[in-house]
Amino acid sequence: MGHESSRHPAPRTPVARRVATHGLPHLFQGVTRATVPRETLAGITLLAIAIPEQLATSQLAGAPAFFAMIAFIAATLAFTFFGSNPIVSVGADSTIAPLFAVAIAHLAVTGSTQYLTLVAATAVVTGILVAAVGLLRLGWMADFLSAPIITGFMAGIGVIIIVHQLPKALGVAGGGESVGGRLGAIAGQLAHVQGWPLALAIGTLALMVMGERVNPRWPTALLAVLAATALTALLSLGHHGVSELGSVMVGTPTWRLRWLSIHQWGVVVATSITLMIVVISQSAMTSRVSADEIGVGEDLNRDFVGVGAANVVAGLLGAFPVDASPARTTVTRLAGGRTRLPGVVAALLALALAPLAAYAHQIPMAVLAGVLFFIAGRLIKIEQFRAIWRSSRSEFAVALVSAFGVIVFGVELGLGVAVGLAIAMRTWRSARPHMIELGRRRDTTSWEPLDRHHVEHVDHVLAVFFDEALYFANSGVFRREIHELLAKNPSTKHVVIDAVAMPDIDYTGLQSFTEIVSDLDAEGIDVLVARANDAVRRQLSNAPDHCVRDLTIYDSVDTAVAHAIGK
């Protein structure tokens, strides 16, 4: 029920409905003189968390620090124009940065001109794919990524981020390409761990955790970065193992695209397909949750167009792929944002403050690692794992496969295995549905599972409930279980099939159903159907055998039984 309510939220206010359904969005729709201070403050709060997060994410992306701000400004404004949800924040994101960084690093040296060209091309291709999903109204694709898969996937990405940042937090050299290789390289350098980088990383993480608990609206991340930078300069911690961000060149957007070789295009397209899957799943989740929380209509397809446009613009301006951020979107909402104004304010302020980025060269890398540790921790949702465990052991296994698959085998293979496993489990379940024998509750007309208290068997009647579509994979099971129940009830003269949970019947299922009706008719047992939907009624009425076409469909099981007994 919770899943359904998240897609069909409570009635909207008139203003919220206009924001959600108008064609090309008006930048200031829903903004009034009374709400301008609140919306402006939300924009300032958004920028306060975005600056350190974007700088830290640029490290994951293997790009110069200011590229992340270009990506944030471009993506924010693009989504403002083309997206539907007014508060979704789009920009450089720690979830996808390791994905394209690792893939493109196989083709070019990280940070090189060739690397940045390939990354920009990946952003454009990713944007085209994501926008195409929206334009072709294929938003339903996001539904194939179940909550357990997304939970495990995000947790795996969180672990990858933490492992990538450990060397900066420990003040040691990195090494290794896989998670295991990096951990092995770090383990070999534990004797050389530096105290100051570790203290700065842990201090930043602790400050952000406390700030979130006290008041999520506080710009704790920015305060931590400023305090650590001042401390580094005051104590000359650069001489005590603390690595600094280094020169931050404030540049203008640059056209980097050029024609690539076939091999390069192959890697770019393959990487973009992976990014598309992650982007649509995270964007769908962010959009749906935030739309419910602020009470606006949901339009996933238009939001995909907005995120796709944000990627294309970021790539054309020489930056890298972007994604919707659950963390920044939540910050905007908690700060009181309800319109597009916070995003516009944040983007314009970032543009105005861009010249000051040159003074960021003394920011300690350990502090940015601490910021990313916090973000990674938000991706590893232990409570969500516990909830999945309590609900379904099999889906918990899917979540674990997704997490460990990403960690051990990489994102593409890990995600593919998890999705394949989830589809296989769903198919297996539908191929092994439940056939439940029904009885009538004493002194009522209600028919319920026979094993319940005060539910009684009715003489000469076998009433059954089938909880899946009747199709080729389970039609044999359906026929076998009907005959098994008849063997247990040899005095049966009437079989009533409650079809309320049977959405449709395919050709093979209809053949099996016809065979059952014919078999029972030969034995003097009549078959009645109750509560079938329009699709099942139409399929039965079009059956080639008259014994099925002539079946009467009853509005309730009790009505069908009353008719059968009264014959």
ABEGO torsion letter per residue (X at the ends): XAAAAAABBBBBBAAAAAAAABBBBBAABGBBAAAAAAAAAAAAAAAAAAAAAAAAAAAAAGBBAAAAAAAAAAAAAAAAAABABAABBBEBBAAAAAAAAAAAAAABBBGBAAAAAAAAAAAAAAAAAAAAAAAAGAAAAAAABBAAAAAAAAAAAAAAAAAAAAAAAAGBBBEEABAAAAAAAAAAAAAABBAAAAAAAAAAAAAAAAAAAABAABBAAAAAAAAAAAAAAAAGAAAAGBBBAEBBBBBBBBBABBBBBAAAAAAAAAAAAAAAAAAAAAAAAAAAAAAAAAGBBBBAAAAAAAAAAAAAAAAAAGBBBBBBBAAAAAAAAAAGBABAAAAAAAAAAAAAAAAAAAAAAABBAAAAAAAAAAAAAAABBAAAAAAAAAABAAAAAAAAAAAAAAAAAEAAAAAAAAAAAAAAAAAAAAABBBBBBBBBBBGBABBBBAABBGBBBBBGBBBBBBABBBBAAAAAAAAAAAAAAAAABAABABBBBBAAABABBBAAAAAAAAAAAAAAAAAGBBBBBBGBBAAAAAAAAABABAAAAABBBBABAAAAAAAAAAX
